[in-house]
Amino acid sequence: MRSRTSNIEAQKAQNRLMPLAVLVNSMETKKSKYDTNPLDPDVERKAEEVWGNLGGDGGTPTQQVGGATREVADTPNENARRNVYSEAPTRRYDNPPLETPYPSVFVPPTYAPPAQQYQQPNQYPYQAAPIPANHRTVVGVGLPERWTLMLAYVPYVGLVASFIELLLAPRREIKVRFHASQALALHIAILVIDTVLRAIASISGSGFGKGLFGVAAFIFLIISMIRVSRGEPHRIAPLEEPAKWFNQHIEPRNQT
């Protein structure tokens, strides 16, 4: 009676463990014939069991290759590389003959420099050195341009000189007529201011202002002479309109 009871309990316990075993078996990874471990000492035996005896079902067993190792036949290029005497000897191309054909794409072609031929130097006709612009002779005046421009700004003398230059220089002498008209307007402005200051000095009894203006006007005229002699631009903006009027209304005697 006791043994029957123990058998029943064992049967119940086995029934309880059966679902757990089924779950564990379902969780195990399915292995294929490619899942082998190279470190397993039985890998060869297991592989033979899976693939069959040396080559699988109906296959030819693997044959072991024996004997000494033999070399594969070399190509002509490899033989030429191995034997240095099989190629043509090295030649120097320092002074190759001109009739030598082009030997290879790896060798630069020979170059024969063209024969040097004597060429007569070009013969240029004689040309006189150009005359500087400020040294040329002004048409109608007969003086170099540099001296003509300076003469118009000379203190005291420039008033008459600038008026004469406007009468003699034709209108195509644009630079000369510009400075002559500007100098004429400058001299007239200095003369007018000096007359006013002279009158003031006679009334006040002090000629300091008149003397100071005379020195400043003299220095300004000297600076103007130096600038036009160097060819520097010299334009007095307050005298632009009077200078333009003198240039337009004083007709030159030489119209050409």
NULOTOR-323661 format. One record per residue: x, y, z of N, C-alpha, C, CB in turn; residue in one letter. Coordinates in pm, whole numbers, padded with zeros to 5 digits, always signed. Glycine has a CB too. Layout:
BEGIN
XYZXYZXYZXYZA/...
! end
This chain:
BEGIN
+00083-00119+00000+00000+00000+00000+00087+00124+00000-00094+00000+00120M/+00190+00122+00076+00282+00236+00084+00356+00253-00046+00381+00217+00198R/+00397+00149-00110+00469+00158-00237+00379+00211-00346+00526+00022-00277S/+00253+00177-00343+00161+00227-00445+00142+00376-00429+00027+00156-00437R/+00139+00420-00306+00124+00564-00280+00246+00640-00327+00101+00591-00131T/+00365+00588-00306+00490+00656-00351+00496+00661-00502+00616+00584-00295S/+00448+00552-00569+00448+00554-00716+00355+00660-00770+00409+00417-00771N/+00242+00676-00703+00146+00777-00749+00205+00917-00733+00013+00766-00670I/+00273+00938-00618+00334+01071-00595+00446+01097-00696+00390+01080-00452E/+00524+00993-00728+00630+01012-00827+00573+01044-00964+00718+00886-00836A/+00461+00978-00997+00395+01004-01125+00344+01147-01132+00280+00906-01148Q/+00289+01193-01020+00242+01332-01017+00356+01431-01031+00168+01359-00889K/+00468+01403-00967+00583+01493-00978+00639+01498-01119+00693+01451-00881A/+00637+01377-01183+00687+01373-01322+00595+01451-01414+00700+01229-01371Q/+00466+01441-01389+00371+01516-01472+00389+01667-01454+00227+01476-01437N/+00425+01706-01328+00448+01849-01306+00573+01899-01378+00462+01878-01157R/+00679+01817-01393+00804+01860-01456+00801+01852-01607+00918+01776-01405L/+00704+01779-01664+00701+01763-01809+00681+01897-01883+00589+01667-01848M/+00592+01985-01841+00581+02116-01912+00710+02198-01907+00467+02200-01852P/+00782+02190-01790+00909+02264-01779+01013+02210-01874+00963+02259-01636L/+01018+02079-01892+01116+02019-01985+01083+02055-02129+01121+01867-01969A/+00951+02056-02158+00913+02094-02296+00952+02237-02325+00761+02075-02317V/+00936+02326-02223+00973+02468-02241+01123+02484-02261+00927+02551-02121L/+01201+02409-02183+01348+02419-02197+01391+02368-02332+01420+02340-02085V/+01331+02256-02379+01368+02203-02511+01331+02299-02623+01301+02068-02535N/+01222+02373-02607+01182+02468-02712+01272+02590-02712+01037+02510-02693S/+01333+02621-02597+01421+02737-02589+01561+02709-02640+01428+02787-02448M/+01599+02584-02652+01733+02551-02702+01745+02591-02849+01763+02401-02684E/+01859+02645-02886+01885+02689-03024+01899+02569-03114+02011+02776-03031T/+01831+02573-03225+01843+02466-03322+01978+02473-03389+01731+02474-03426K/+02047+02366-03392+02180+02358-03451+02172+02290-03586+02276+02283-03358K/+02257+02337-03675+02266+02276-03807+02402+02211-03823+02242+02382-03919S/+02426+02160-03940+02554+02091-03964+02670+02188-03977+02545+02006-04088K/+02640+02319-03992+02748+02417-04002+02794+02468-03866+02704+02534-04088Y/+02715+02439-03761+02752+02485-03627+02852+02389-03567+02628+02498-03535D/+02981+02419-03587+03090+02335-03534+03183+02421-03453+03167+02263-03648T/+03245+02364-03357+03342+02432-03272+03482+02380-03308+03310+02410-03120N/+03570+02462-03363+03703+02412-03402+03787+02367-03283+03779+02518-03478P/+03754+02411-03163+03830+02370-03046+03781+02236-02988+03822+02477-02940L/+03672+02189-03043+03618+02062-02993+03704+01948-03048+03467+02044-03035D/+03759+01859-02965+03844+01750-03016+03765+01649-03099+03911+01678-02899P/+03635+01644-03086+03554+01551-03164+03494+01615-03287+03443+01495-03078D/+03548+01732-03331+03488+01801-03443+03500+01719-03571+03551+01936-03461V/+03614+01648-03588+03632+01570-03710+03532+01455-03716+03777+01515-03719E/+03515+01389-03603+03423+01277-03601+03280+01325-03625+03432+01203-03469R/+03245+01438-03564+03110+01489-03582+03088+01534-03726+03084+01604-03486K/+03190+01590-03786+03175+01633-03925+03157+01515-04018+03296+01715-03967A/+03230+01404-03992+03214+01284-04075+03075+01223-04059+03320+01180-04039E/+03021+01230-03936+02887+01177-03915+02783+01259-03992+02854+01176-03767E/+02805+01393-04000+02708+01479-04068+02723+01471-04218+02724+01622-04022V/+02849+01479-04269+02874+01487-04413+02893+01351-04477+02994+01572-04439W/+02911+01249-04396+02937+01117-04453+03084+01085-04445+02888+01110-04599G/+03118+00979-04500+03256+00929-04492+03339+00992-04603+03259+00773-04502N/+03420+01098-04567+03518+01158-04660+03455+01197-04794+03632+01061-04685L/+03376+01295-04790+03324+01347-04917+03175+01340-04929+03384+01274-05029G/+03104+01288-04834+02958+01287-04840+02907+01167-04915+02908+01414-04904G/+02778+01171-04937+02711+01058-05000+02747+01052-05146+02560+01068-04984D/+02807+00942-05188+02836+00919-05328+02948+01004-05382+02715+00944-05407G/+03018+01082-05299+03125+01168-05347+03258+01096-05351+03137+01291-05260G/+03351+01155-05425+03485+01098-05435+03565+01135-05313+03557+01146-05563T/+03628+01038-05249+03706+01071-05129+03818+01169-05163+03765+00942-05065P/+03852+01252-05064+03961+01349-05082+04094+01276-05093+03964+01450-04965T/+04173+01311-05194+04303+01248-05216+04413+01340-05166+04324+01214-05366Q/+04509+01284-05101+04623+01357-05051+04724+01375-05164+04687+01284-04931Q/+04771+01498-05184+04870+01528-05287+05007+01509-05226+04852+01672-05343V/+05087+01429-05290+05222+01403-05240+05327+01437-05342+05236+01258-05199G/+05448+01421-05304+05559+01449-05394+05618+01587-05371+05513+01437-05538G/+05729+01610-05439+05800+01738-05424+05726+01851-05494+05944+01727-05478A/+05741+01970-05444+05678+02088-05505+05750+02124-05634+05679+02209-05407T/+05674+02145-05740+05734+02183-05868+05693+02324-05903+05693+02085-05980R/+05780+02390-05980+05756+02529-06017+05670+02538-06142+05889+02602-06039E/+05588+02644-06144+05504+02670-06260+05588+02737-06368+05382+02758-06221V/+05558+02709-06493+05637+02763-06604+05632+02916-06603+05585+02709-06739A/+05747+02981-06627+05759+03127-06627+05728+03182-06765+05900+03171-06582D/+05681+03302-06765+05656+03371-06892+05787+03430-06944+05549+03484-06873T/+05795+03465-07072+05918+03525-07126+05958+03653-07054+05901+03556-07273P/+05861+03733-07010+05896+03856-06939+05963+03826-06806+05772+03941-06917N/+05914+03723-06736+05975+03688-06610+06115+03632-06629+05889+03587-06536E/+06136+03558-06735+06272+03509-06764+06366+03624-06795+06270+03411-06882N/+06316+03724-06866+06400+03838-06899+06436+03918-06774+06331+03929-07000A/+06341+03930-06682+06371+04002-06559+06471+03927-06472+06242+04028-06481R/+06462+03794-06474+06553+03714-06391+06694+03714-06447+06502+03570-06379R/+06708+03715-06577+06839+03710-06641+06872+03849-06694+06843+03604-06756N/+06966+03916-06630+06998+04053-06670+07068+04057-06805+07086+04120-06565V/+07131+03943-06845+07204+03943-06971+07113+03915-07091+07315+03840-06967Y/+06985+03887-07062+06896+03860-07174+06849+03989-07240+06775+03780-07126S/+06861+04105-07171+06820+04231-07230+06936+04297-07303+06765+04324-07123E/+06903+04397-07379+07006+04469-07453+07091+04550-07356+06944+04562-07559A/+07218+04567-07385+07305+04644-07295+07262+04789-07288+07451+04635-07341P/+07292+04851-07175+07256+04991-07154+07342+05081-07242+07272+05030-07006T/+07275+05177-07307+07347+05270-07393+07335+05411-07337+07294+05264-07537R/+07437+05490-07358+07435+05629-07315+07370+05715-07423+07578+05678-07284R/+07289+05809-07376+07220+05897-07468+07268+06041-07455+07070+05890-07445Y/+07393+06058-07412+07446+06193-07403+07457+06258-07541+07583+06192-07333D/+07519+06187-07633+07536+06236-07769+07490+06128-07868+07684+06275-07796N/+07360+06104-07876+07312+06000-07967+07320+06048-08112+07167+05960-07931P/+07340+05957-08203+07338+05998-08344+07199+06043-08386+07385+05881-08435P/+07197+06138-08478+07070+06196-08518+06982+06099-08596+07094+06319-08601L/+07045+06001-08661+06965+05909-08741+06913+05791-08660+07046+05859-08857E/+06938+05789-08529+06890+05680-08447+06739+05685-08438+06953+05685-08307T/+06667+05575-08466+06521+05578-08457+06476+05587-08312+06461+05453-08523P/+06353+05617-08297+06296+05627-08163+06287+05487-08103+06156+05695-08167Y/+06366+05455-07998+06375+05316-07953+06257+05269-07870+06500+05298-07875P/+06208+05352-07780+06109+05302-07686+06030+05420-07632+06175+05222-07570S/+05913+05386-07577+05832+05492-07517+05890+05537-07385+05689+05445-07498V/+05982+05460-07328+06043+05496-07201+06169+05578-07218+06073+05372-07122F/+06212+05598-07339+06333+05674-07365+06293+05803-07435+06436+05592-07450V/+06337+05919-07386+06298+06044-07452+06355+06052-07592+06344+06166-07369P/+06284+06111-07686+06334+06121-07823+06453+06214-07831+06224+06170-07916P/+06535+06191-07928+06653+06276-07950+06609+06409-08007+06754+06207-08044T/+06680+06511-07970+06646+06646-08013+06770+06712-08070+06587+06730-07896Y/+06758+06757-08190+06868+06827-08255+06839+06975-08252+06890+06777-08400A/+06916+07054-08180+06890+07197-08175+06907+07259-08312+06982+07266-08075P/+06823+07355-08346+06836+07418-08478+06967+07494-08490+06719+07514-08503P/+07017+07494-08609+07143+07563-08633+07124+07712-08616+07197+07532-08775A/+07216+07770-08544+07208+07913-08519+07247+07990-08644+07298+07952-08400Q/+07158+08076-08684+07181+08157-08802+07196+08303-08760+07067+08141-08904Q/+07286+08365-08820+07311+08505-08787+07198+08591-08841+07447+08552-08845Y/+07143+08670-08754+07037+08760-08794+07084+08904-08776+06908+08734-08714Q/+07071+08977-08878+07114+09115-08874+07020+09195-08784+07119+09176-09015Q/+07074+09270-08693+06986+09347-08604+06901+09445-08682+07068+09424-08499P/+06782+09466-08625+06688+09555-08691+06744+09696-08697+06553+09554-08620N/+06731+09754-08811+06779+09889-08833+06661+09986-08821+06848+09902-08972Q/+06661+10060-08714+06554+10157-08693+06598+10294-08743+06515+10163-08542Y/+06508+10364-08806+06545+10499-08851+06572+10591-08732+06435+10558-08939P/+06657+10682-08753+06695+10774-08646+06575+10861-08608+06814+10862-08688Y/+06551+10866-08480+06442+10948-08428+06497+11042-08323+06328+10860-08369Q/+06467+11165-08340+06514+11265-08244+06439+11249-08112+06497+11408-08299A/+06507+11280-08005+06445+11271-07874+06330+11370-07865+06548+11296-07761A/+06217+11327-07808+06103+11419-07799+06134+11537-07708+05979+11347-07749P/+06086+11650-07746+06106+11771-07667+06005+11773-07554+06095+11899-07754I/+06048+11799-07429+05952+11807-07319+05846+11913-07346+06022+11837-07188P/+05727+11887-07292+05615+11977-07318+05641+12118-07266+05488+11923-07256A/+05709+12129-07150+05731+12262-07094+05848+12335-07158+05754+12252-06945N/+05917+12271-07257+06027+12337-07325+05991+12373-07470+06150+12247-07323H/+05874+12338-07514+05836+12370-07652+05806+12519-07664+05714+12285-07696R/+05815+12566-07784+05790+12708-07811+05641+12731-07829+05868+12756-07936T/+05589+12830-07761+05446+12863-07767+05420+12940-07895+05400+12944-07642V/+05320+12896-07968+05284+12961-08094+05231+13101-08064+05179+12877-08172V/+05280+13200-08139+05235+13339-08123+05316+13417-08024+05092+13341-08081G/+05368+13350-07919+05448+13418-07817+05596+13412-07853+05424+13357-07678V/+05641+13294-07900+05780+13277-07938+05872+13242-07823+05829+13400-08002G/+05819+13213-07708+05898+13176-07591+05867+13031-07551+05871+13273-07473L/+05960+12964-07480+05928+12829-07428+05808+12835-07335+06049+12769-07355P/+05736+12726-07333+05613+12722-07252+05643+12745-07105+05542+12589-07270E/+05753+12690-07056+05785+12704-06914+05803+12852-06876+05913+12624-06879R/+05877+12925-06958+05902+13065-06928+05776+13148-06951+06017+13118-07013W/+05695+13110-07046+05571+13183-07070+05477+13174-06950+05501+13129-07194T/+05467+13052-06891+05380+13035-06774+05436+13109-06652+05364+12886-06741L/+05568+13105-06634+05627+13173-06519+05616+13324-06532+05774+13132-06503M/+05630+13374-06654+05628+13518-06674+05494+13579-06635+05659+13551-06819L/+05387+13502-06646+05254+13555-06614+05237+13579-06465+05146+13460-06662A/+05316+13510-06378+05301+13524-06233+05413+13608-06171+05298+13387-06168Y/+05499+13671-06249+05606+13753-06193+05544+13875-06123+05707+13799-06304V/+05584+13903-05999+05526+14021-05931+05547+14150-06009+05586+14036-05791P/+05443+14230-06012+05440+14362-06075+05446+14352-06227+05555+14447-06023Y/+05533+14268-06284+05548+14257-06428+05440+14166-06487+05686+14205-06463V/+05391+14073-06408+05296+13974-06458+05165+14034-06502+05271+13872-06356G/+05127+14151-06449+05001+14212-06489+05002+14245-06638+04975+14339-06408L/+05110+14304-06687+05120+14339-06829+05153+14214-06911+05229+14448-06850V/+05239+14123-06859+05280+14005-06934+05163+13911-06960+05391+13931-06860A/+05078+13892-06862+04964+13802-06880+04865+13859-06981+04893+13776-06745S/+04847+13993-06980+04756+14053-07077+04811+14039-07219+04733+14202-07044F/+04943+14056-07237+05005+14041-07369+04996+13896-07416+05152+14088-07366I/+05014+13799-07327+05004+13656-07365+04863+13622-07412+05042+13565-07245E/+04761+13680-07352+04625+13654-07398+04602+13714-07537+04524+13711-07299L/+04671+13822-07569+04657+13881-07701+04734+13804-07807+04703+14025-07699L/+04844+13739-07771+04930+13673-07871+04901+13523-07885+05076+13694-07833L/+04872+13454-07775+04856+13308-07780+04722+13271-07841+04868+13247-07638A/+04719+13182-07941+04591+13139-07999+04512+13054-07901+04614+13061-08130P/+04387+13032-07934+04301+12956-07842+04339+12809-07831+04158+12968-07885R/+04411+12757-07926+04453+12616-07913+04564+12598-07810+04500+12562-08047R/+04624+12710-07766+04719+12704-07655+04639+12716-07524+04828+12819-07665E/+04572+12606-07491+04476+12609-07379+04546+12633-07246+04396+12478-07372I/+04656+12565-07225+04726+12577-07096+04783+12717-07078+04838+12473-07086K/+04843+12772-07181+04903+12905-07171+04795+13011-07146+04982+12940-07299V/+04683+13004-07218+04576+13101-07201+04509+13086-07064+04473+13086-07312R/+04501+12963-07012+04442+12945-06879+04525+13016-06772+04429+12795-06845F/+04656+12992-06773+04740+13053-06670+04753+13204-06692+04879+12988-06669H/+04750+13248-06817+04758+13392-06841+04633+13463-06789+04777+13420-06991A/+04515+13406-06813+04391+13468-06763+04382+13460-06611+04268+13400-06826S/+04426+13347-06553+04424+13335-06407+04523+13431-06343+04455+13190-06364Q/+04642+13446-06400+04740+13540-06345+04692+13685-06359+04874+13523-06416A/+04624+13715-06471+04571+13850-06487+04466+13880-06381+04510+13867-06627L/+04376+13784-06354+04276+13804-06249+04343+13815-06113+04175+13689-06248A/+04450+13738-06088+04520+13745-05960+04586+13881-05941+04625+13633-05949L/+04652+13932-06042+04718+14062-06029+04617+14174-06008+04804+14092-06154H/+04505+14168-06077+04402+14270-06059+04345+14263-05918+04290+14254-06162I/+04323+14140-05863+04271+14125-05727+04372+14180-05625+04240+13977-05697A/+04500+14154-05646+04602+14207-05555+04605+14359-05563+04742+14148-05588I/+04593+14412-05684+04596+14557-05700+04477+14623-05632+04598+14594-05848L/+04357+14564-05643+04238+14619-05580+04250+14615-05429+04113+14542-05625V/+04293+14500-05373+04306+14488-05227+04413+14584-05175+04339+14342-05187I/+04523+14597-05249+04629+14687-05206+04580+14832-05205+04752+14673-05296D/+04498+14870-05303+04444+15006-05306+04353+15031-05187+04369+15031-05436T/+04269+14931-05152+04180+14946-05037+04260+14959-04909+04083+14827-05028V/+04362+14876-04891+04443+14882-04770+04524+15011-04763+04536+14761-04762L/+04565+15065-04879+04637+15191-04879+04547+15305-04829+04690+15222-05021R/+04418+15297-04874+04325+15400-04828+04299+15389-04679+04193+15390-04903A/+04288+15265-04629+04265+15245-04486+04386+15293-04407+04237+15096-04455I/+04506+15267-04459+04627+15309-04389+04638+15461-04384+04750+15249-04456A/+04595+15529-04489+04601+15675-04488+04503+15736-04389+04573+15730-04627S/+04392+15667-04366+04294+15717-04270+04339+15687-04128+04155+15656-04297I/+04383+15561-04104+04421+15520-03968+04561+15565-03931+04410+15370-03955S/+04641+15592-04028+04778+15632-03999+04871+15515-03973+04780+15723-03880G/+04826+15393-03995+04910+15273-03974+04911+15193-04103+04857+15185-03854S/+05032+15166-04153+05045+15089-04276+05087+14944-04253+05144+15155-04366G/+05063+14893-04130+05104+14754-04099+05026+14654-04182+05085+14722-03950F/+04897+14670-04193+04814+14577-04269+04850+14577-04415+04669+14610-04253G/+04878+14693-04472+04915+14703-04612+05049+14635-04637+04921+14849-04655K/+05145+14655-04548+05275+14591-04566+05268+14440-04552+05374+14647-04466G/+05189+14391-04455+05174+14246-04437+05110+14183-04560+05092+14215-04312L/+05010+14251-04615+04946+14196-04735+05042+14197-04854+04818+14275-04769F/+05121+14298-04865+05216+14303-04976+05317+14188-04970+05291+14437-04975G/+05366+14156-04849+05459+14043-04835+05391+13911-04868+05517+14038-04692V/+05268+13891-04822+05195+13765-04847+05166+13749-04996+05064+13761-04768A/+05129+13859-05063+05101+13851-05207+05228+13820-05284+05039+13981-05257A/+05340+13880-05243+05466+13854-05313+05507+13707-05297+05578+13947-05257F/+05493+13649-05177+05529+13508-05155+05436+13416-05235+05520+13474-05004I/+05308+13450-05241+05214+13366-05316+05247+13367-05464+05070+13414-05294F/+05287+13481-05519+05323+13486-05660+05451+13405-05687+05342+13633-05704L/+05547+13408-05597+05669+13328-05615+05636+13178-05612+05772+13362-05505I/+05549+13138-05519+05508+12996-05512+05436+12956-05640+05417+12971-05390I/+05354+13043-05694+05284+13013-05819+05382+12996-05933+05184+13125-05853S/+05486+13078-05940+05588+13063-06044+05658+12928-06034+05691+13177-06035M/+05690+12886-05911+05761+12759-05891+05672+12642-05932+05805+12744-05744I/+05547+12647-05900+05457+12535-05930+05435+12520-06080+05322+12554-05861R/+05413+12630-06150+05391+12618-06295+05521+12583-06367+05334+12749-06351V/+05635+12619-06312+05762+12579-06375+05786+12430-06363+05879+12656-06314S/+05736+12368-06259+05750+12223-06240+05641+12143-06312+05747+12190-06092R/+05546+12212-06370+05437+12142-06438+05329+12093-06346+05491+12028-06513G/+05325+12141-06223+05224+12099-06128+05093+12175-06154+05272+12122-05982E/+04979+12111-06128+04851+12182-06147+04838+12296-06046+04731+12085-06132P/+04797+12411-06095+04784+12530-06010+04654+12601-06048+04908+12626-06026H/+04553+12581-05965+04421+12639-05992+04376+12714-05867+04317+12528-06032R/+04339+12840-05885+04292+12925-05775+04140+12932-05788+04358+13070-05779I/+04070+12862-05698+03925+12848-05710+03850+12982-05702+03874+12756-05601A/+03884+13077-05611+03807+13203-05608+03820+13287-05735+03852+13286-05491P/+03924+13263-05813+03945+13342-05934+03902+13267-06060+04092+13380-05946L/+03825+13157-06044+03788+13078-06161+03696+13154-06256+03722+12948-06116E/+03596+13221-06201+03501+13294-06286+03566+13416-06353+03381+13338-06204E/+03641+13500-06282+03708+13611-06352+03807+13565-06458+03780+13699-06251P/+03882+13456-06429+03978+13406-06528+03905+13355-06651+04064+13294-06467A/+03793+13289-06632+03716+13242-06748+03663+13360-06831+03598+13153-06702K/+03624+13468-06764+03572+13585-06838+03683+13649-06922+03513+13689-06739W/+03803+13664-06864+03915+13721-06939+03951+13632-07058+04037+13739-06846F/+03949+13502-07040+03987+13410-07148+03886+13415-07263+03998+13266-07095N/+03761+13437-07231+03657+13439-07336+03649+13575-07407+03522+13406-07275Q/+03677+13684-07338+03654+13816-07395+03780+13881-07453+03595+13906-07291H/+03895+13831-07422+04018+13886-07482+04052+13798-07602+04138+13892-07378I/+04028+13849-07720+04050+13772-07841+04197+13777-07882+03959+13823-07954E/+04253+13660-07918+04394+13661-07963+04408+13720-08102+04452+13520-07961P/+04523+13779-08129+04549+13833-08261+04570+13721-08363+04671+13925-08256R/+04634+13607-08317+04658+13493-08405+04544+13393-08380+04801+13427-08379N/+04452+13380-08475+04337+13292-08460+04368+13147-08496+04223+13342-08546Q/+04481+13117-08561+04512+12982-08604+04577+12904-08492+04603+12984-08726T/
! end
